[in-house]
Amino acid sequence: MTMDRYYMGHSCDTLENRLRQHLYEHVGFTGKAKDWKLVYHEVFDTKTEAYARERQVKGWKNRHLVERLIEEGS
């Protein structure tokens, strides 16, 4: 199943382990698709900063803004 969506989240684990969880072990929203791939990431010093940025980007609710962020970060 392909969802044609972007997943946004934060993790204290490595990116590889977190992606593996979503691809193989997760039963929630991200468990519905098995084709997730990492297209963008940011690094923060604290979990609080990471969560604040996650909320900010999710608050955009605009696919074009998210895609522009991905393009500019590549």
C-alpha positions, -999 to +999 in steps of 0.1 A: +000+000+000+013+035-009+000+064+010+015+094-009+020+112+024+048+126+044+054+113+079+069+138+104+082+129+137+111+130+161+132+103+176+159+098+202+169+067+183+190+065+151+173+074+119+180+039+106+163+022+136+133+046+136+127+040+099+130+002+104+104+004+131+080+021+108+086-003+080+085-036+098+073-032+134+048-004+137+011-011+138-002+025+139-006+050+111+028+044+096+023+006+097-002+009+069+025+014+043+058-003+038+074+021+014+085+049+037+118+065+029+138+092+045+137+124+024+147+150+049+159+154+085+171+180+109+193+175+140+186+193+174+204+193+207+174+186+228+141+166+225+122+198+234+137+216+204+130+187+181+094+184+192+089+222+188+101+220+152+079+189+145+048+209+158+058+239+137+061+219+104+030+198+111+012+231+118+018+243+082-008+217+069+005+225+035+022+199+013+038+225-009+056+241+021+068+207+032+081+199-003+099+232-005+116+225+028+127+191+015+140+206-018+159+234+000+174+210+024+186+186-002 
